[in-house]
Amino acid sequence: MSGLTYETVARFAQQGGTLYFALIFAAAVAYALWPQHKEAFQRLAQLPLEKDESEDV
């Protein structure tokens, strides 16, 4: 019988999934904290506080 058992596949999937999501999370954090994106995020943070022009009608 081969060494490919359910436990082996499950362990690989768990470790691989954890590593995959950790890398995705690290990439998202790096994108959010990149200095080049600071101005855009500050502008977007103020967007809900701006007066909507359609409210004047």
PQR file of N, CA, C, O and H, with PARSE charges and radii, in Angstrom:
ATOM      1  N   MET A   1       0.851  -1.191   0.000 -0.4000 1.5000
ATOM      2  CA  MET A   1       0.000   0.000   0.000 -0.0000 2.0000
ATOM      3  C   MET A   1       0.885   1.240   0.000  0.5500 1.7000
ATOM      4  O   MET A   1       1.937   1.263   0.638 -0.5500 1.4000
ATOM      5  N   SER A   2       0.456   2.256  -0.712 -0.4000 1.5000
ATOM      6  CA  SER A   2       1.263   3.480  -0.809 -0.0000 2.0000
ATOM      7  C   SER A   2       1.190   4.275   0.492  0.5500 1.7000
ATOM      8  O   SER A   2       0.346   4.013   1.348 -0.5500 1.4000
ATOM      9  H   SER A   2      -0.399   2.237  -1.231  0.4000 1.0000
ATOM     10  N   GLY A   3       2.081   5.240   0.625 -0.4000 1.5000
ATOM     11  CA  GLY A   3       2.124   6.076   1.816 -0.0000 2.0000
ATOM     12  C   GLY A   3       1.113   7.198   1.788  0.5500 1.7000
ATOM     13  O   GLY A   3       1.108   8.049   2.678 -0.5500 1.4000
ATOM     14  H   GLY A   3       2.767   5.453  -0.071  0.4000 1.0000
ATOM     15  N   LEU A   4       0.245   7.216   0.770 -0.4000 1.5000
ATOM     16  CA  LEU A   4      -0.736   8.283   0.625 -0.0000 2.0000
ATOM     17  C   LEU A   4      -2.025   7.888   1.336  0.5500 1.7000
ATOM     18  O   LEU A   4      -2.944   7.348   0.720 -0.5500 1.4000
ATOM     19  H   LEU A   4       0.249   6.524   0.048  0.4000 1.0000
ATOM     20  N   THR A   5      -2.085   8.159   2.623 -0.4000 1.5000
ATOM     21  CA  THR A   5      -3.268   7.830   3.413 -0.0000 2.0000
ATOM     22  C   THR A   5      -4.105   9.081   3.619  0.5500 1.7000
ATOM     23  O   THR A   5      -3.696  10.186   3.263 -0.5500 1.4000
ATOM     24  H   THR A   5      -1.338   8.598   3.124  0.4000 1.0000
ATOM     25  N   TYR A   6      -5.262   8.895   4.189 -0.4000 1.5000
ATOM     26  CA  TYR A   6      -6.141  10.029   4.473 -0.0000 2.0000
ATOM     27  C   TYR A   6      -5.455  11.028   5.399  0.5500 1.7000
ATOM     28  O   TYR A   6      -5.541  12.239   5.190 -0.5500 1.4000
ATOM     29  H   TYR A   6      -5.594   7.997   4.479  0.4000 1.0000
ATOM     30  N   GLU A   7      -4.775  10.517   6.418 -0.4000 1.5000
ATOM     31  CA  GLU A   7      -4.108  11.394   7.370 -0.0000 2.0000
ATOM     32  C   GLU A   7      -3.020  12.228   6.695  0.5500 1.7000
ATOM     33  O   GLU A   7      -2.847  13.406   7.010 -0.5500 1.4000
ATOM     34  H   GLU A   7      -4.705   9.534   6.587  0.4000 1.0000
ATOM     35  N   THR A   8      -2.292  11.615   5.771 -0.4000 1.5000
ATOM     36  CA  THR A   8      -1.238  12.336   5.058 -0.0000 2.0000
ATOM     37  C   THR A   8      -1.821  13.442   4.192  0.5500 1.7000
ATOM     38  O   THR A   8      -1.322  14.567   4.195 -0.5500 1.4000
ATOM     39  H   THR A   8      -2.432  10.659   5.515  0.4000 1.0000
ATOM     40  N   VAL A   9      -2.878  13.122   3.450 -0.4000 1.5000
ATOM     41  CA  VAL A   9      -3.515  14.118   2.594 -0.0000 2.0000
ATOM     42  C   VAL A   9      -4.145  15.220   3.432  0.5500 1.7000
ATOM     43  O   VAL A   9      -4.045  16.394   3.077 -0.5500 1.4000
ATOM     44  H   VAL A   9      -3.284  12.208   3.447  0.4000 1.0000
ATOM     45  N   ALA A  10      -4.796  14.863   4.543 -0.4000 1.5000
ATOM     46  CA  ALA A  10      -5.427  15.857   5.409 -0.0000 2.0000
ATOM     47  C   ALA A  10      -4.387  16.787   6.022  0.5500 1.7000
ATOM     48  O   ALA A  10      -4.598  17.999   6.076 -0.5500 1.4000
ATOM     49  H   ALA A  10      -4.877  13.909   4.831  0.4000 1.0000
ATOM     50  N   ARG A  11      -3.274  16.241   6.482 -0.4000 1.5000
ATOM     51  CA  ARG A  11      -2.211  17.069   7.069 -0.0000 2.0000
ATOM     52  C   ARG A  11      -1.637  18.017   6.023  0.5500 1.7000
ATOM     53  O   ARG A  11      -1.416  19.193   6.309 -0.5500 1.4000
ATOM     54  H   ARG A  11      -3.102  15.257   6.438  0.4000 1.0000
ATOM     55  N   PHE A  12      -1.395  17.516   4.814 -0.4000 1.5000
ATOM     56  CA  PHE A  12      -0.867  18.362   3.742 -0.0000 2.0000
ATOM     57  C   PHE A  12      -1.852  19.480   3.405  0.5500 1.7000
ATOM     58  O   PHE A  12      -1.445  20.627   3.218 -0.5500 1.4000
ATOM     59  H   PHE A  12      -1.575  16.560   4.581  0.4000 1.0000
ATOM     60  N   ALA A  13      -3.146  19.155   3.326 -0.4000 1.5000
ATOM     61  CA  ALA A  13      -4.153  20.164   2.999 -0.0000 2.0000
ATOM     62  C   ALA A  13      -4.251  21.215   4.104  0.5500 1.7000
ATOM     63  O   ALA A  13      -4.397  22.403   3.814 -0.5500 1.4000
ATOM     64  H   ALA A  13      -3.477  18.224   3.477  0.4000 1.0000
ATOM     65  N   GLN A  14      -4.174  20.797   5.345 -0.4000 1.5000
ATOM     66  CA  GLN A  14      -4.253  21.750   6.444 -0.0000 2.0000
ATOM     67  C   GLN A  14      -3.047  22.678   6.470  0.5500 1.7000
ATOM     68  O   GLN A  14      -3.199  23.891   6.615 -0.5500 1.4000
ATOM     69  H   GLN A  14      -4.056  19.832   5.580  0.4000 1.0000
ATOM     70  N   GLN A  15      -1.861  22.118   6.332 -0.4000 1.5000
ATOM     71  CA  GLN A  15      -0.653  22.938   6.353 -0.0000 2.0000
ATOM     72  C   GLN A  15      -0.564  23.815   5.114  0.5500 1.7000
ATOM     73  O   GLN A  15      -0.172  24.979   5.200 -0.5500 1.4000
ATOM     74  H   GLN A  15      -1.738  21.133   6.215  0.4000 1.0000
ATOM     75  N   GLY A  16      -0.923  23.266   3.972 -0.4000 1.5000
ATOM     76  CA  GLY A  16      -0.893  24.043   2.744 -0.0000 2.0000
ATOM     77  C   GLY A  16      -1.908  25.170   2.763  0.5500 1.7000
ATOM     78  O   GLY A  16      -1.617  26.284   2.326 -0.5500 1.4000
ATOM     79  H   GLY A  16      -1.242  22.320   3.903  0.4000 1.0000
ATOM     80  N   GLY A  17      -3.093  24.883   3.267 -0.4000 1.5000
ATOM     81  CA  GLY A  17      -4.125  25.918   3.369 -0.0000 2.0000
ATOM     82  C   GLY A  17      -3.737  27.019   4.331  0.5500 1.7000
ATOM     83  O   GLY A  17      -3.964  28.198   4.061 -0.5500 1.4000
ATOM     84  H   GLY A  17      -3.330  23.978   3.622  0.4000 1.0000
ATOM     85  N   THR A  18      -3.157  26.638   5.445 -0.4000 1.5000
ATOM     86  CA  THR A  18      -2.703  27.637   6.419 -0.0000 2.0000
ATOM     87  C   THR A  18      -1.628  28.526   5.812  0.5500 1.7000
ATOM     88  O   THR A  18      -1.671  29.746   5.964 -0.5500 1.4000
ATOM     89  H   THR A  18      -2.972  25.680   5.665  0.4000 1.0000
ATOM     90  N   LEU A  19      -0.676  27.929   5.134 -0.4000 1.5000
ATOM     91  CA  LEU A  19       0.386  28.699   4.493 -0.0000 2.0000
ATOM     92  C   LEU A  19      -0.178  29.603   3.406  0.5500 1.7000
ATOM     93  O   LEU A  19       0.219  30.763   3.298 -0.5500 1.4000
ATOM     94  H   LEU A  19      -0.641  26.937   5.011  0.4000 1.0000
ATOM     95  N   TYR A  20      -1.090  29.091   2.612 -0.4000 1.5000
ATOM     96  CA  TYR A  20      -1.708  29.874   1.532 -0.0000 2.0000
ATOM     97  C   TYR A  20      -2.423  31.102   2.090  0.5500 1.7000
ATOM     98  O   TYR A  20      -2.203  32.211   1.601 -0.5500 1.4000
ATOM     99  H   TYR A  20      -1.413  28.149   2.700  0.4000 1.0000
ATOM    100  N   PHE A  21      -3.265  30.930   3.092 -0.4000 1.5000
ATOM    101  CA  PHE A  21      -4.008  32.047   3.654 -0.0000 2.0000
ATOM    102  C   PHE A  21      -3.101  33.006   4.420  0.5500 1.7000
ATOM    103  O   PHE A  21      -3.384  34.203   4.463 -0.5500 1.4000
ATOM    104  H   PHE A  21      -3.444  30.029   3.489  0.4000 1.0000
ATOM    105  N   ALA A  22      -2.023  32.515   5.021 -0.4000 1.5000
ATOM    106  CA  ALA A  22      -1.065  33.399   5.681 -0.0000 2.0000
ATOM    107  C   ALA A  22      -0.377  34.289   4.643  0.5500 1.7000
ATOM    108  O   ALA A  22      -0.172  35.478   4.889 -0.5500 1.4000
ATOM    109  H   ALA A  22      -1.794  31.542   4.985  0.4000 1.0000
ATOM    110  N   LEU A  23      -0.027  33.730   3.503 -0.4000 1.5000
ATOM    111  CA  LEU A  23       0.598  34.524   2.444 -0.0000 2.0000
ATOM    112  C   LEU A  23      -0.366  35.548   1.866  0.5500 1.7000
ATOM    113  O   LEU A  23       0.027  36.683   1.599 -0.5500 1.4000
ATOM    114  H   LEU A  23      -0.194  32.765   3.304  0.4000 1.0000
ATOM    115  N   ILE A  24      -1.626  35.163   1.667 -0.4000 1.5000
ATOM    116  CA  ILE A  24      -2.631  36.099   1.170 -0.0000 2.0000
ATOM    117  C   ILE A  24      -2.836  37.237   2.179  0.5500 1.7000
ATOM    118  O   ILE A  24      -2.940  38.402   1.794 -0.5500 1.4000
ATOM    119  H   ILE A  24      -1.946  34.240   1.884  0.4000 1.0000
ATOM    120  N   PHE A  25      -2.893  36.894   3.464 -0.4000 1.5000
ATOM    121  CA  PHE A  25      -3.067  37.906   4.503 -0.0000 2.0000
ATOM    122  C   PHE A  25      -1.873  38.856   4.529  0.5500 1.7000
ATOM    123  O   PHE A  25      -2.054  40.071   4.616 -0.5500 1.4000
ATOM    124  H   PHE A  25      -2.809  35.948   3.777  0.4000 1.0000
ATOM    125  N   ALA A  26      -0.664  38.322   4.454 -0.4000 1.5000
ATOM    126  CA  ALA A  26       0.536  39.157   4.465 -0.0000 2.0000
ATOM    127  C   ALA A  26       0.559  40.082   3.244  0.5500 1.7000
ATOM    128  O   ALA A  26       0.965  41.239   3.351 -0.5500 1.4000
ATOM    129  H   ALA A  26      -0.517  37.336   4.384  0.4000 1.0000
ATOM    130  N   ALA A  27       0.131  39.582   2.099 -0.4000 1.5000
ATOM    131  CA  ALA A  27       0.090  40.421   0.896 -0.0000 2.0000
ATOM    132  C   ALA A  27      -0.935  41.541   1.062  0.5500 1.7000
ATOM    133  O   ALA A  27      -0.675  42.673   0.655 -0.5500 1.4000
ATOM    134  H   ALA A  27      -0.199  38.642   2.011  0.4000 1.0000
ATOM    135  N   ALA A  28      -2.087  41.248   1.647 -0.4000 1.5000
ATOM    136  CA  ALA A  28      -3.110  42.269   1.858 -0.0000 2.0000
ATOM    137  C   ALA A  28      -2.629  43.337   2.842  0.5500 1.7000
ATOM    138  O   ALA A  28      -2.864  44.526   2.629 -0.5500 1.4000
ATOM    139  H   ALA A  28      -2.298  40.328   1.977  0.4000 1.0000
ATOM    140  N   VAL A  29      -1.969  42.926   3.895 -0.4000 1.5000
ATOM    141  CA  VAL A  29      -1.444  43.889   4.870 -0.0000 2.0000
ATOM    142  C   VAL A  29      -0.353  44.749   4.235  0.5500 1.7000
ATOM    143  O   VAL A  29      -0.309  45.961   4.445 -0.5500 1.4000
ATOM    144  H   VAL A  29      -1.777  41.960   4.068  0.4000 1.0000
ATOM    145  N   ALA A  30       0.521  44.121   3.464 -0.4000 1.5000
ATOM    146  CA  ALA A  30       1.576  44.881   2.789 -0.0000 2.0000
ATOM    147  C   ALA A  30       0.977  45.889   1.821  0.5500 1.7000
ATOM    148  O   ALA A  30       1.463  47.016   1.730 -0.5500 1.4000
ATOM    149  H   ALA A  30       0.485  43.136   3.293  0.4000 1.0000
ATOM    150  N   TYR A  31      -0.065  45.506   1.100 -0.4000 1.5000
ATOM    151  CA  TYR A  31      -0.718  46.427   0.168 -0.0000 2.0000
ATOM    152  C   TYR A  31      -1.342  47.601   0.922  0.5500 1.7000
ATOM    153  O   TYR A  31      -1.221  48.753   0.505 -0.5500 1.4000
ATOM    154  H   TYR A  31      -0.459  44.590   1.174  0.4000 1.0000
ATOM    155  N   ALA A  32      -2.008  47.299   2.033 -0.4000 1.5000
ATOM    156  CA  ALA A  32      -2.679  48.353   2.790 -0.0000 2.0000
ATOM    157  C   ALA A  32      -1.686  49.314   3.445  0.5500 1.7000
ATOM    158  O   ALA A  32      -1.990  50.497   3.604 -0.5500 1.4000
ATOM    159  H   ALA A  32      -2.106  46.363   2.372  0.4000 1.0000
ATOM    160  N   LEU A  33      -0.523  48.831   3.821 -0.4000 1.5000
ATOM    161  CA  LEU A  33       0.446  49.672   4.520 -0.0000 2.0000
ATOM    162  C   LEU A  33       1.500  50.274   3.589  0.5500 1.7000
ATOM    163  O   LEU A  33       2.370  51.015   4.047 -0.5500 1.4000
ATOM    164  H   LEU A  33      -0.276  47.871   3.692  0.4000 1.0000
ATOM    165  N   TRP A  34       1.437  49.971   2.307 -0.4000 1.5000
ATOM    166  CA  TRP A  34       2.425  50.508   1.361 -0.0000 2.0000
ATOM    167  C   TRP A  34       2.284  52.030   1.297  0.5500 1.7000
ATOM    168  O   TRP A  34       1.176  52.529   1.098 -0.5500 1.4000
ATOM    169  H   TRP A  34       0.730  49.369   1.935  0.4000 1.0000
ATOM    170  N   PRO A  35       3.363  52.768   1.458 -0.5600 1.5000
ATOM    171  CA  PRO A  35       3.278  54.236   1.499  0.2800 2.0000
ATOM    172  C   PRO A  35       2.652  54.856   0.250  0.5500 1.7000
ATOM    173  O   PRO A  35       2.036  55.918   0.334 -0.5500 1.4000
ATOM    174  N   GLN A  36       2.795  54.223  -0.877 -0.4000 1.5000
ATOM    175  CA  GLN A  36       2.253  54.758  -2.124 -0.0000 2.0000
ATOM    176  C   GLN A  36       0.722  54.829  -2.098  0.5500 1.7000
ATOM    177  O   GLN A  36       0.139  55.653  -2.802 -0.5500 1.4000
ATOM    178  H   GLN A  36       3.295  53.360  -0.946  0.4000 1.0000
ATOM    179  N   HIS A  37       0.069  53.992  -1.312 -0.4000 1.5000
ATOM    180  CA  HIS A  37      -1.390  53.938  -1.279 -0.0000 2.0000
ATOM    181  C   HIS A  37      -2.001  54.795  -0.168  0.5500 1.7000
ATOM    182  O   HIS A  37      -3.223  54.835  -0.020 -0.5500 1.4000
ATOM    183  H   HIS A  37       0.542  53.322  -0.740  0.4000 1.0000
ATOM    184  N   LYS A  38      -1.171  55.472   0.602 -0.4000 1.5000
ATOM    185  CA  LYS A  38      -1.650  56.228   1.769 -0.0000 2.0000
ATOM    186  C   LYS A  38      -2.652  57.305   1.369  0.5500 1.7000
ATOM    187  O   LYS A  38      -3.704  57.430   1.995 -0.5500 1.4000
ATOM    188  H   LYS A  38      -0.179  55.439   0.481  0.4000 1.0000
ATOM    189  N   GLU A  39      -2.343  58.075   0.349 -0.4000 1.5000
ATOM    190  CA  GLU A  39      -3.214  59.180  -0.059 -0.0000 2.0000
ATOM    191  C   GLU A  39      -4.589  58.660  -0.515  0.5500 1.7000
ATOM    192  O   GLU A  39      -5.615  59.246  -0.170 -0.5500 1.4000
ATOM    193  H   GLU A  39      -1.488  57.974  -0.160  0.4000 1.0000
ATOM    194  N   ALA A  40      -4.609  57.598  -1.262 -0.4000 1.5000
ATOM    195  CA  ALA A  40      -5.874  57.043  -1.742 -0.0000 2.0000
ATOM    196  C   ALA A  40      -6.723  56.529  -0.579  0.5500 1.7000
ATOM    197  O   ALA A  40      -7.937  56.734  -0.560 -0.5500 1.4000
ATOM    198  H   ALA A  40      -3.776  57.122  -1.541  0.4000 1.0000
ATOM    199  N   PHE A  41      -6.092  55.867   0.387 -0.4000 1.5000
ATOM    200  CA  PHE A  41      -6.843  55.361   1.527 -0.0000 2.0000
ATOM    201  C   PHE A  41      -7.359  56.495   2.410  0.5500 1.7000
ATOM    202  O   PHE A  41      -8.455  56.393   2.961 -0.5500 1.4000
ATOM    203  H   PHE A  41      -5.106  55.701   0.372  0.4000 1.0000
ATOM    204  N   GLN A  42      -6.596  57.564   2.551 -0.4000 1.5000
ATOM    205  CA  GLN A  42      -7.072  58.706   3.330 -0.0000 2.0000
ATOM    206  C   GLN A  42      -8.266  59.369   2.642  0.5500 1.7000
ATOM    207  O   GLN A  42      -9.220  59.778   3.305 -0.5500 1.4000
ATOM    208  H   GLN A  42      -5.706  57.647   2.104  0.4000 1.0000
ATOM    209  N   ARG A  43      -8.211  59.473   1.324 -0.4000 1.5000
ATOM    210  CA  ARG A  43      -9.331  60.052   0.571 -0.0000 2.0000
ATOM    211  C   ARG A  43     -10.576  59.173   0.712  0.5500 1.7000
ATOM    212  O   ARG A  43     -11.679  59.683   0.909 -0.5500 1.4000
ATOM    213  H   ARG A  43      -7.436  59.140   0.786  0.4000 1.0000
ATOM    214  N   LEU A  44     -10.399  57.875   0.612 -0.4000 1.5000
ATOM    215  CA  LEU A  44     -11.531  56.957   0.739 -0.0000 2.0000
ATOM    216  C   LEU A  44     -12.096  56.935   2.155  0.5500 1.7000
ATOM    217  O   LEU A  44     -13.292  56.709   2.340 -0.5500 1.4000
ATOM    218  H   LEU A  44      -9.503  57.461   0.452  0.4000 1.0000
ATOM    219  N   ALA A  45     -11.250  57.166   3.152 -0.4000 1.5000
ATOM    220  CA  ALA A  45     -11.718  57.196   4.539 -0.0000 2.0000
ATOM    221  C   ALA A  45     -12.629  58.389   4.791  0.5500 1.7000
ATOM    222  O   ALA A  45     -13.529  58.311   5.628 -0.5500 1.4000
ATOM    223  H   ALA A  45     -10.279  57.349   3.001  0.4000 1.0000
ATOM    224  N   GLN A  46     -12.409  59.493   4.078 -0.4000 1.5000
ATOM    225  CA  GLN A  46     -13.224  60.690   4.254 -0.0000 2.0000
ATOM    226  C   GLN A  46     -14.486  60.680   3.397  0.5500 1.7000
ATOM    227  O   GLN A  46     -15.368  61.515   3.594 -0.5500 1.4000
ATOM    228  H   GLN A  46     -11.679  59.556   3.398  0.4000 1.0000
ATOM    229  N   LEU A  47     -14.583  59.770   2.471 -0.4000 1.5000
ATOM    230  CA  LEU A  47     -15.700  59.725   1.538 -0.0000 2.0000
ATOM    231  C   LEU A  47     -17.072  59.631   2.231  0.5500 1.7000
ATOM    232  O   LEU A  47     -17.987  60.338   1.811 -0.5500 1.4000
ATOM    233  H   LEU A  47     -13.867  59.091   2.311  0.4000 1.0000
ATOM    234  N   PRO A  48     -17.261  58.818   3.245 -0.5600 1.5000
ATOM    235  CA  PRO A  48     -18.582  58.773   3.889  0.2800 2.0000
ATOM    236  C   PRO A  48     -18.963  60.072   4.596  0.5500 1.7000
ATOM    237  O   PRO A  48     -20.145  60.315   4.839 -0.5500 1.4000
ATOM    238  N   LEU A  49     -17.991  60.900   4.927 -0.4000 1.5000
ATOM    239  CA  LEU A  49     -18.259  62.141   5.647 -0.0000 2.0000
ATOM    240  C   LEU A  49     -18.591  63.306   4.719  0.5500 1.7000
ATOM    241  O   LEU A  49     -19.070  64.343   5.179 -0.5500 1.4000
ATOM    242  H   LEU A  49     -17.031  60.702   4.730  0.4000 1.0000
ATOM    243  N   GLU A  50     -18.347  63.151   3.441 -0.4000 1.5000
ATOM    244  CA  GLU A  50     -18.626  64.214   2.493 -0.0000 2.0000
ATOM    245  C   GLU A  50     -20.128  64.309   2.227  0.5500 1.7000
ATOM    246  O   GLU A  50     -20.847  63.311   2.267 -0.5500 1.4000
ATOM    247  H   GLU A  50     -17.958  62.309   3.067  0.4000 1.0000
ATOM    248  N   LYS A  51     -20.580  65.523   1.956 -0.4000 1.5000
ATOM    249  CA  LYS A  51     -21.978  65.741   1.669 -0.0000 2.0000
ATOM    250  C   LYS A  51     -22.303  65.233   0.262  0.5500 1.7000
ATOM    251  O   LYS A  51     -21.577  65.513  -0.692 -0.5500 1.4000
ATOM    252  H   LYS A  51     -19.996  66.334   1.924  0.4000 1.0000
ATOM    253  N   ASP A  52     -23.379  64.500   0.150 -0.4000 1.5000
ATOM    254  CA  ASP A  52     -23.793  63.969  -1.142 -0.0000 2.0000
ATOM    255  C   ASP A  52     -24.536  65.050  -1.899  0.5500 1.7000
ATOM    256  O   ASP A  52     -25.438  65.680  -1.349 -0.5500 1.4000
ATOM    257  H   ASP A  52     -23.969  64.273   0.925  0.4000 1.0000
ATOM    258  N   GLU A  53     -24.171  65.276  -3.161 -0.4000 1.5000
ATOM    259  CA  GLU A  53     -24.779  66.318  -3.968 -0.0000 2.0000
ATOM    260  C   GLU A  53     -26.246  66.013  -4.287  0.5500 1.7000
ATOM    261  O   GLU A  53     -27.026  66.936  -4.525 -0.5500 1.4000
ATOM    262  H   GLU A  53     -23.438  64.764  -3.608  0.4000 1.0000
ATOM    263  N   SER A  54     -26.625  64.755  -4.295 -0.4000 1.5000
ATOM    264  CA  SER A  54     -28.019  64.405  -4.613 -0.0000 2.0000
ATOM    265  C   SER A  54     -28.971  64.728  -3.447  0.5500 1.7000
ATOM    266  O   SER A  54     -30.187  64.713  -3.635 -0.5500 1.4000
ATOM    267  H   SER A  54     -25.992  64.005  -4.102  0.4000 1.0000
ATOM    268  N   GLU A  55     -28.447  65.016  -2.263 -0.4000 1.5000
ATOM    269  CA  GLU A  55     -29.296  65.357  -1.129 -0.0000 2.0000
ATOM    270  C   GLU A  55     -29.868  66.764  -1.250  0.5500 1.7000
ATOM    271  O   GLU A  55     -30.856  67.081  -0.586 -0.5500 1.4000
ATOM    272  H   GLU A  55     -27.459  65.029  -2.110  0.4000 1.0000
ATOM    273  N   ASP A  56     -29.275  67.608  -2.076 -0.4000 1.5000
ATOM    274  CA  ASP A  56     -29.727  68.978  -2.226 -0.0000 2.0000
ATOM    275  C   ASP A  56     -31.013  69.090  -3.025  0.5500 1.7000
ATOM    276  O   ASP A  56     -31.640  70.149  -3.009 -0.5500 1.4000
ATOM    277  H   ASP A  56     -28.473  67.351  -2.615  0.4000 1.0000
ATOM    278  N   VAL A  57     -31.422  68.066  -3.707 -0.4000 1.5000
ATOM    279  CA  VAL A  57     -32.593  68.121  -4.600 -0.0000 2.0000
ATOM    280  C   VAL A  57     -33.858  68.134  -3.817  0.5500 1.7000
ATOM    281  O   VAL A  57     -34.943  68.178  -4.397 -0.5500 1.4000
ATOM    282  H   VAL A  57     -30.912  67.206  -3.720  0.4000 1.0000
TER
END
